[in-house]
C-alpha cells in the first residue's frame, strides 16, 4: 500500500503533527501552479510531475521542496534555494529580518519547533519558483554537466604522453602476469621444498 501525505502526518507524535501540518499549509498556500504534492524520499514533497519532466538523473520526480521529521529535528529541504544563489541571498536576508535564527545547510532548513520558523518567508520563497523556471534551470545544469563529461572523455590517444603510456601497458601487464604465475607456483610447492629453496 502506498503511503499518502495524511498517512505520513498521522504517523507522527502530536507536537510534530501540528508543526508539519502548519509548514505544509504555508507551502501549499503559495505553491505555484503545476507542481504536485506526494511522498518522495519518504517525506512530504512538492515536485514537477512526470508529464512535465519525464526524465531525471536519479529516476525520481524533480522536487522543489520536501518536508520531513528526522530523529532529532524536523527539516524542510528547499532545493530551489540550494540551486539559486540569488534566491538564497534573498531568503537569508528575509529570514534574518524575521528575527528568527536560521539553521540551514546547503538546502536543508532544520527546526525543532514551529516557533523557530517564519512561515510567511517560507511561503513567499516557495512562491518565487514557477515550474517552468525550475525545469529550465534543471535542464541547463544537466546540459552543462553532460558537456563537461564529454570533454573529460576525450580519447587518450590524442596526447603524445598518453600514447607512450598505452604502449607500455601490455608489457607491464605481461610482467605482472609472470610474477603472479611464479607466486602461485611457489605456493603450490610442498612446505618442505619451499624451506629447502629458501635455504
C-alpha positions, 0 to 999 in steps of 0.5 A: 500500500502506498503511503499518502501525505495524511498517512505520513502526518498521522504517523507522527507524535502530536507536537510534530503533527501540528508543526508539519501540518502548519509548514505544509499549509504555508507551502501549499498556500503559495505553491505555484501552479503545476507542481504536485504534492506526494511522498518522495524520499519518504517525506512530504514533497512538492515536485514537477510531475512526470508529464512535465519532466519525464526524465531525471538523473536519479529516476525520481520526480524533480522536487522543489521542496520536501518536508520531513521529521528526522530523529532529532529535528524536523527539516524542510529541504528547499532545493530551489534555494540550494540551486539559486544563489540569488534566491538564497541571498534573498531568503537569508536576508528575509529570514534574518529580518524575521528575527528568527535564527536560521539553521540551514545547510546547503538546502536543508532548513532544520527546526525543532519547533514551529516557533523557530520558523517564519512561515510567511518567508517560507511561503513567499520563497516557495512562491518565487519558483514557477515550474517552468523556471525550475525545469529550465534551470534543471535542464541547463545544469544537466546540459552543462554537466553532460558537456563537461563529461564529454570533454573529460572523455576525450580519447587518450590517444590524442596526447603524445604522453598518453600514447607512450603510456598505452604502449607500455601497458601490455608489457607491464601487464605481461610482467605482472602476469609472470610474477603472479604465475611464479607466486602461485607456483611457489605456493603450490610447492610442498612446505618442505621444498619451499624451506629447502629453496629458501635455504 
